[in-house]
Every structure is written in C-alpha cells, then in structure tokens.
Amino acid sequence: MTRLPNALSGAVALNPRRHWAIALFIGCLALSTAIQAEAPRTTVEPRPDPLVSVADGRRLAPDMARIVARGELVVAMADMDIPPFFYLRDGRLVGLEVEMARDLAHELQVAVRFNRQAKSFNEVIDLVAARVVAEAGVRGARSAGWGPPRRSIS
C-alpha cells in the first residue's frame, strides 16, 4: 500500500492498482471540460407562449380558457356508482372525482355540471370524442400522438 504525502498522512491509503483508474477519471474530466469550453454557444429561440388570456386577465391553457369562456365545466360520468370515485349518497353525487371536478370548477370560477347519460365507460369516451362534454382529454391525447380514443376497455 502506498501512503499519500505527509500533508494527508493517515487520511487514506491507496491501492497502487487503483491509481490508473483515478488518472483515467481525471483525464476524462479534463477532456470533457475542454470540449465544453470549445463548444459553440447556441442561442435558444424563445417558444411562443402556449397560454391564452381570458376576459378577467388570467392566462390559461387553451382548453381551460374555453371552459372559462363557456362559463361551465361539464364532466361526463357513467350512470353507475363506483365508490369511492363517484356515487349517489342521499340523492347527492359525491366521491373523489366529484370533489376534484368541483375544486377545478371553483379554481376556474365557473359552474360545474355532471353529465351521467353514458351507460358505460365506452359511452363516456364517445361523449368526450363528440365534444358533448369537456374536450381536454381526447384533444390532448390526439395531439400527443396517442391516436383515436379507445373504444373498448378491458
């Protein structure tokens, strides 16, 4: 074993076989620093702002701005109870997804309406695809390249 110079005596003992690894690491670090220093600096083009201004001065995503302009968030839910997500309790619609939709409507400062005419989850997708209800989900999926909405859920 080789000891480090007296300034570091007793701190760390190095195995001579590991010296080549340390030298290689330091060489690679120096080389990458030199390459970065020589690399030409490119300017980044600013992207256009994806947000839209609404009447009250807020800047929102286009889908949210359409909901604000309409004044109502319409949420499609199947006409079945799926606790804890959405279900009727004492004649009132409650559940996690119901509260999430109400919170979103409150933040957007619009009314919320639940459309429960769909008899299955596939019909919910059809309502969204036909833009009978909120359009953000299907439009976002298509623009992301995910293709048309699924027609069957297994």
Contacts in CASP RR format, 6 or more apart in sequence:
PFRMAT RR
TARGET T0000
AUTHOR 0000-0000-0000
METHOD contacts of the structure
MODEL  1
MTRLPNALSGAVALNPRRHWAIALFIGCLALSTAIQAEAPRTTVEPRPDP
LVSVADGRRLAPDMARIVARGELVVAMADMDIPPFFYLRDGRLVGLEVEM
ARDLAHELQVAVRFNRQAKSFNEVIDLVAARVVAEAGVRGARSAGWGPPR
RSIS
1 13 0 8 1.000
1 14 0 8 1.000
1 15 0 8 1.000
1 16 0 8 1.000
2 13 0 8 1.000
2 14 0 8 1.000
2 15 0 8 1.000
2 16 0 8 1.000
3 9 0 8 1.000
3 10 0 8 1.000
3 13 0 8 1.000
4 10 0 8 1.000
4 11 0 8 1.000
4 12 0 8 1.000
4 13 0 8 1.000
4 14 0 8 1.000
14 22 0 8 1.000
49 59 0 8 1.000
50 61 0 8 1.000
50 62 0 8 1.000
51 59 0 8 1.000
51 60 0 8 1.000
51 61 0 8 1.000
52 59 0 8 1.000
52 60 0 8 1.000
52 61 0 8 1.000
52 62 0 8 1.000
52 65 0 8 1.000
53 59 0 8 1.000
53 65 0 8 1.000
54 60 0 8 1.000
54 65 0 8 1.000
54 68 0 8 1.000
54 69 0 8 1.000
55 68 0 8 1.000
55 69 0 8 1.000
56 109 0 8 1.000
58 68 0 8 1.000
60 68 0 8 1.000
60 108 0 8 1.000
63 135 0 8 1.000
63 136 0 8 1.000
63 137 0 8 1.000
63 139 0 8 1.000
63 140 0 8 1.000
64 108 0 8 1.000
64 136 0 8 1.000
66 135 0 8 1.000
67 73 0 8 1.000
67 108 0 8 1.000
67 110 0 8 1.000
67 134 0 8 1.000
68 108 0 8 1.000
68 109 0 8 1.000
68 110 0 8 1.000
70 110 0 8 1.000
71 110 0 8 1.000
71 111 0 8 1.000
72 110 0 8 1.000
72 111 0 8 1.000
72 112 0 8 1.000
72 113 0 8 1.000
73 101 0 8 1.000
73 104 0 8 1.000
73 105 0 8 1.000
73 108 0 8 1.000
73 110 0 8 1.000
73 111 0 8 1.000
73 112 0 8 1.000
73 113 0 8 1.000
73 134 0 8 1.000
74 112 0 8 1.000
74 113 0 8 1.000
74 115 0 8 1.000
74 132 0 8 1.000
74 133 0 8 1.000
74 134 0 8 1.000
75 97 0 8 1.000
75 101 0 8 1.000
75 112 0 8 1.000
75 113 0 8 1.000
75 114 0 8 1.000
75 115 0 8 1.000
75 133 0 8 1.000
75 134 0 8 1.000
76 115 0 8 1.000
76 116 0 8 1.000
76 118 0 8 1.000
76 124 0 8 1.000
76 127 0 8 1.000
76 128 0 8 1.000
76 132 0 8 1.000
76 133 0 8 1.000
76 134 0 8 1.000
77 86 0 8 1.000
77 97 0 8 1.000
77 114 0 8 1.000
77 115 0 8 1.000
77 116 0 8 1.000
77 118 0 8 1.000
77 124 0 8 1.000
78 116 0 8 1.000
78 118 0 8 1.000
78 119 0 8 1.000
78 120 0 8 1.000
78 121 0 8 1.000
78 123 0 8 1.000
78 124 0 8 1.000
79 116 0 8 1.000
79 117 0 8 1.000
79 118 0 8 1.000
79 119 0 8 1.000
80 119 0 8 1.000
81 87 0 8 1.000
81 88 0 8 1.000
83 95 0 8 1.000
84 95 0 8 1.000
84 96 0 8 1.000
85 95 0 8 1.000
85 96 0 8 1.000
85 97 0 8 1.000
86 93 0 8 1.000
86 94 0 8 1.000
86 95 0 8 1.000
86 96 0 8 1.000
86 97 0 8 1.000
86 98 0 8 1.000
87 93 0 8 1.000
87 94 0 8 1.000
87 95 0 8 1.000
88 94 0 8 1.000
93 114 0 8 1.000
93 116 0 8 1.000
98 114 0 8 1.000
101 112 0 8 1.000
101 114 0 8 1.000
102 112 0 8 1.000
104 112 0 8 1.000
105 111 0 8 1.000
105 112 0 8 1.000
115 127 0 8 1.000
115 132 0 8 1.000
115 133 0 8 1.000
117 123 0 8 1.000
117 127 0 8 1.000
118 124 0 8 1.000
118 126 0 8 1.000
118 127 0 8 1.000
121 153 0 8 1.000
122 151 0 8 1.000
122 152 0 8 1.000
122 153 0 8 1.000
125 138 0 8 1.000
125 149 0 8 1.000
125 150 0 8 1.000
125 151 0 8 1.000
127 133 0 8 1.000
128 134 0 8 1.000
128 135 0 8 1.000
128 137 0 8 1.000
128 138 0 8 1.000
128 149 0 8 1.000
129 138 0 8 1.000
129 148 0 8 1.000
129 149 0 8 1.000
138 149 0 8 1.000
141 147 0 8 1.000
141 149 0 8 1.000
142 148 0 8 1.000
END
